[in-house]
Amino acid sequence: MATSPESSDQSPVVGLVLGTEDSTPLEFWVGLAPDAYLQLDDVVALERTLPGSEEKVRIFGMVTQVRARYEGVERDSDVFHVDEGTLPAETSRAALIQSTRFEPEIFVPPLPGQPVLKASGALRDEALFFDGMNSRVPAGLSREDEPIYVNLEFLDGTRGAHVNISGISGVATKTSYATFLLYGLFHSGALGTEANNTKALIFNVKGEDLLFLDHENTQLTESARARYGALGLSAGAFSSLGVLAPPRPDDPTATPHVSSRISGVTSFFWTLHEFCRDELLPFLFADAEDDRQQYTMVVHNVAHQLARASAAGDGAVAIEGQTVRTFRELVELIEAKVLDEDGDGIRWAGRSIGLGTVNAFVRRLWGAVRDLEHLIRADVPHCMN
């Protein structure tokens, strides 16, 4: 006997499982009632009783395809005869359902003729596993403006820490959604007591729009505010934001290299003392950990020697009696050391290192000077070590 989950005004019956298409635990077709419809991403539910017992299995799924066609015709041109009324035909509408959940986990197919509900409310939450989420982060709205959530445990590292956002480049989808997801994470209360200790780091490689995430959106409409409200969020700016920008090239005061925001931006760079002390040299080479590259041995040997440098004030370093205040000066010193044939070359570059390998290291190091000399420096008065 066909059964269905307890129906309500929220979850009406929209059709029956088809008997002309195969039903499997993975997917099945639903014939739609004349007064009902389903669209892509709608959620459905049904219930079947197992043979020889009273145990019931609730099956949930999501619409992945919807089709409509004439029944009783054979050729494509028959559609014109049906339209003229000279050929009888019935319109058939059906939806393909991809199964999402079985309760309990007994993977049986639905039977033909079983009623199918369009899941809403608590039934929809169960279908999408929202009922099992200890902490839910608002992820957006469905096509019918119903909330969609993601499990915080798959974001914060408890059971995973990965988000993949796909979209067409340049039409305000991926970056905009990523910032929305962060807004929901920090303003929904999902973090609980960890909110004060949780930070997000955004690397901006495009324009300067993201520099204003702490400003209200002047183009936000009331309808958009209402959509935020449906997710339990109040539309607004990020309540706490720090903006860092690289310094302008050739600027002795290290002014932040931005044009649209005047205040609230801090210039960031590494002092030479930090660069040497923390052995950051390998990060200048994309393949510094590739054992197949001979010159990488030179990279690590030089980094070890730089770690012995002493602070010389304002972020500068003293290396074997020579004070260095710019990245270019540091590269010149390294070049002189590794190419010194009187003793320093072996100590800085390493033993049994050929001249060609050393030159390969030096060429790559000089290639980084133009891009990094404004980011690794000690020519700014009173900069911190």
C-alpha positions in Angstrom: 0.0 0.0 0.0 1.4 3.4 -0.9 2.1 5.7 2.0 3.6 9.1 2.5 5.1 11.1 5.3 2.6 13.1 7.4 1.4 15.7 5.1 0.5 19.3 6.0 -0.3 22.6 4.2 3.4 23.2 4.1 4.2 19.9 2.4 1.5 19.1 -0.2 1.4 16.1 -2.4 2.7 17.0 -5.8 2.6 13.7 -7.7 3.2 10.0 -7.8 6.3 7.9 -8.5 6.2 6.8 -12.2 5.9 3.2 -13.2 7.2 3.7 -16.8 10.7 4.7 -15.7 13.0 2.6 -13.5 13.1 3.6 -9.8 16.5 3.1 -8.1 17.8 4.1 -4.6 19.9 6.7 -6.4 17.2 8.4 -8.6 13.5 8.0 -9.6 10.9 9.9 -11.7 7.8 11.6 -10.3 4.7 12.2 -12.4 3.3 15.6 -11.5 -0.3 16.2 -10.6 -2.3 18.6 -12.9 -2.4 21.3 -10.2 1.2 21.0 -9.0 4.7 21.7 -10.3 8.3 21.2 -9.3 11.3 23.2 -10.4 15.1 22.5 -10.3 16.5 22.2 -6.7 13.1 21.6 -5.1 13.1 19.1 -2.3 10.7 16.1 -2.1 9.9 13.4 0.4 8.0 10.1 0.4 7.6 7.0 2.5 7.4 3.3 1.8 6.7 0.3 3.9 9.2 -2.6 3.7 7.8 -6.0 2.5 6.9 -8.4 5.3 7.1 -5.8 8.1 5.6 -2.6 9.4 9.0 -0.7 9.2 8.8 2.4 7.1 11.6 4.1 5.2 11.5 7.8 4.5 13.2 8.8 1.2 14.2 12.3 0.5 15.5 13.8 -2.7 16.1 16.9 -4.9 14.8 17.7 -8.3 17.6 17.6 -10.9 15.6 17.6 -14.1 12.0 18.5 -15.2 10.4 17.5 -18.4 7.1 17.8 -20.3 5.9 15.9 -23.4 2.8 14.6 -25.2 1.7 11.0 -24.7 -0.1 9.2 -27.5 2.0 10.7 -30.3 4.9 9.2 -32.2 6.4 11.9 -34.5 7.7 15.4 -33.8 5.3 16.9 -36.3 2.3 15.4 -34.4 2.5 18.4 -32.1 0.9 20.5 -34.8 -2.0 18.1 -35.3 -2.6 18.1 -31.5 -2.6 21.9 -31.6 -5.2 21.8 -34.4 -7.3 19.3 -32.4 -7.1 16.6 -35.1 -5.0 14.2 -33.0 -5.8 13.4 -29.3 -2.9 13.5 -26.8 -2.3 14.0 -23.1 0.4 16.2 -21.7 2.8 14.5 -19.3 5.0 16.3 -16.8 7.6 14.6 -14.7 10.6 15.4 -12.5 13.8 13.4 -12.0 14.7 13.1 -8.4 18.2 12.5 -7.0 18.0 10.8 -3.6 19.7 12.7 -0.8 18.7 10.9 2.4 17.2 7.6 3.7 15.8 7.3 7.2 16.7 4.7 8.4 19.5 4.0 6.0 17.9 1.1 4.1 18.6 1.8 0.5 15.5 0.6 -1.3 13.8 2.2 -4.3 10.4 3.9 -4.1 7.6 2.0 -5.6 5.4 3.1 -8.5 2.3 5.0 -7.5 3.7 6.2 -4.2 2.6 9.8 -3.3 5.4 12.4 -3.3 5.5 15.5 -1.1 7.1 18.8 -1.8 9.1 19.1 1.4 8.9 22.3 3.4 9.6 23.3 7.0 10.9 20.5 9.3 10.5 17.9 6.5 12.8 20.0 4.2 15.3 20.5 7.1 15.5 16.7 7.5 15.9 16.1 3.8 18.9 18.5 3.6 20.4 17.3 7.0 19.8 20.7 8.6 18.2 18.9 11.6 21.6 17.2 12.3 23.7 20.4 12.3 24.9 21.5 15.7 26.0 24.9 14.3 24.5 26.2 11.0 26.0 29.0 8.9 23.6 30.8 6.5 24.6 30.0 3.0 21.9 31.7 1.0 18.3 31.2 -0.2 16.7 28.7 -2.5 14.8 29.5 -5.6 11.7 29.9 -3.4 13.5 32.0 -0.8 13.9 29.2 1.7 17.0 29.3 3.9 20.0 27.1 3.0 22.7 26.3 5.6 26.1 24.7 5.7 27.5 22.8 8.6 30.1 24.8 10.6 31.9 21.6 11.4 32.9 21.2 7.8 34.3 24.8 7.8 36.1 25.1 11.1 38.2 21.9 10.9 36.1 19.7 13.2 35.2 17.4 10.4 36.7 19.3 7.4 37.8 22.8 6.4 37.2 23.4 2.7 34.8 25.5 0.6 34.7 25.4 -3.2 32.9 28.3 -4.9 32.5 28.1 -8.7 31.2 30.7 -11.0 31.8 32.7 -14.2 34.9 35.0 -13.9 34.2 38.7 -13.7 30.5 38.8 -13.1 30.5 39.3 -9.3 29.8 35.8 -8.1 32.8 34.1 -6.5 34.3 36.9 -4.5 30.9 38.4 -3.6 29.6 35.1 -2.3 32.8 34.4 -0.4 32.4 37.7 1.5 28.7 36.9 2.1 29.7 33.5 3.5 32.2 35.2 5.9 29.5 37.8 6.9 27.1 35.0 7.7 29.8 33.2 9.7 30.6 36.2 11.8 27.1 37.7 12.3 24.9 34.6 12.6 26.0 33.5 16.0 27.1 30.2 14.7 30.6 30.6 16.2 29.2 31.0 19.7 31.9 31.7 22.3 34.6 31.3 19.6 33.5 34.4 17.8 36.0 36.7 19.5 38.9 34.4 18.7 38.0 33.7 15.1 39.5 35.8 12.3 39.4 35.8 8.5 42.3 36.7 6.3 41.3 37.9 2.8 44.0 38.3 0.1 42.7 40.8 -2.4 44.3 40.6 -5.8 41.7 42.6 -7.7 40.5 46.2 -7.3 40.0 48.1 -4.1 36.3 47.3 -3.5 37.1 44.9 -0.7 38.8 47.8 1.2 35.3 49.0 2.1 33.8 46.0 3.7 33.4 47.9 6.9 31.2 50.6 5.2 27.5 50.3 4.6 26.2 49.5 1.1 24.4 52.6 -0.1 22.7 50.6 -2.9 21.1 48.0 -0.6 17.4 47.8 -1.2 14.7 47.0 1.3 13.9 43.7 -0.5 17.5 42.7 -0.1 17.4 43.5 3.6 14.3 41.3 3.8 16.2 38.4 2.2 19.0 38.8 4.8 16.3 38.7 7.4 15.0 35.4 6.1 18.4 34.0 7.0 18.4 35.5 10.5 20.9 38.1 9.5 20.7 41.9 9.7 22.2 43.4 6.5 25.1 45.7 7.3 28.9 46.2 7.1 31.5 44.0 8.7 31.7 45.2 12.3 35.5 44.7 12.6 38.0 45.1 9.8 41.7 45.8 9.4 43.1 46.8 6.0 46.7 46.2 5.1 48.3 47.3 1.8 51.9 47.1 0.4 53.8 50.4 0.5 54.2 52.5 -2.6 57.4 51.7 -4.6 60.2 54.2 -4.1 58.3 55.9 -1.2 60.7 56.5 1.7 57.8 56.8 4.1 56.2 53.5 3.1 52.8 55.1 2.4 50.1 52.4 1.7 49.7 51.9 -2.1 46.0 52.6 -2.4 44.1 55.3 -4.1 40.4 55.1 -3.0 40.7 54.9 0.7 42.6 57.5 2.6 42.3 56.5 6.3 42.2 53.2 8.1 44.9 51.5 5.9 48.1 50.2 7.4 51.2 49.7 5.3 52.7 46.2 5.6 56.3 45.0 4.9 59.0 42.9 6.4 62.1 44.4 7.9 65.4 42.9 6.9 65.8 41.7 10.5 62.6 39.8 10.3 63.5 38.4 6.9 66.8 37.1 8.1 65.7 36.0 11.6 62.7 34.0 10.4 64.6 32.4 7.4 62.1 33.7 4.9 64.5 33.4 1.9 63.1 30.0 0.7 59.7 31.7 0.2 61.2 33.7 -2.7 61.6 30.5 -4.7 58.6 28.6 -6.0 60.5 25.3 -6.1 62.7 25.7 -3.0 61.5 22.3 -1.7 62.1 20.5 -4.9 65.0 18.1 -4.3 65.5 17.7 -8.1 66.8 21.3 -8.3 70.4 21.6 -7.3 70.3 25.3 -6.4 67.8 24.7 -3.6 70.7 23.5 -1.4 72.2 27.0 -1.8 68.9 28.6 -0.8 68.8 26.8 2.5 72.5 27.3 3.2 72.2 31.0 2.6 69.0 31.2 4.8 70.9 29.5 7.6 73.7 32.1 7.3 71.3 35.0 7.3 69.6 33.7 10.5 72.9 34.6 12.3 72.5 38.3 11.4 72.2 40.7 14.3 69.8 43.7 14.6 71.2 47.1 13.7 68.2 49.3 14.6 65.2 50.4 12.6 64.9 46.9 11.1 68.4 46.8 9.6 70.9 43.9 10.1 74.5 43.6 10.6 76.1 40.7 8.7 79.7 39.9 9.5 80.4 43.6 10.2 78.5 45.0 7.3 75.2 46.9 7.9 72.4 46.3 5.4 69.3 48.6 5.1 67.8 47.7 1.7 66.9 44.4 0.0 69.1 45.3 -2.9 72.0 45.7 -0.6 71.2 42.4 1.0 71.2 40.7 -2.5 74.5 42.3 -3.3 76.0 41.0 -0.1 74.7 37.5 -0.7 76.0 37.5 -4.2 79.5 38.5 -3.0 79.5 35.8 -0.3 78.4 32.9 -2.4 80.7 33.7 -5.3 83.7 34.3 -3.0 86.3 31.8 -3.9 88.6 32.5 -0.9 86.4 30.9 1.8 83.0 32.5 2.2 81.7 30.7 -0.9 82.0 27.3 0.7 80.5 28.5 4.0 77.6 30.4 2.4 76.8 28.3 -0.7 77.8 24.9 0.7 80.5 22.3 -0.1 80.7 20.6 -3.5 78.4 23.2 -5.1 79.3 24.0 -8.7 79.7 27.5 -10.0 76.7 27.0 -12.4 74.4 26.0 -9.5 75.5 29.1 -7.6 74.9 31.4 -10.6 71.5 29.9 -11.0 70.6 30.8 -7.5 72.0 34.4 -7.9 70.1 34.9 -11.2 66.8 33.9 -9.5 67.6 36.1 -6.5 68.2 39.2 -8.6 65.0 38.5 -10.5 63.1 39.1 -7.3 64.6 42.4 -6.4 62.3 44.7 -8.4 59.1 43.1 -7.0 60.3 42.8 -3.4 62.5 45.7 -2.5 59.6 47.7 -1.3 58.3 44.8 0.8 61.6 43.8 2.5 63.4 46.9 3.8 64.9 48.8 6.7 65.1 52.2 5.2 62.0 53.5 7.0 62.8 55.4 10.2 61.7 53.8 13.5 60.1 50.7 11.9 59.7 47.9 14.3 61.7 44.7 14.4 
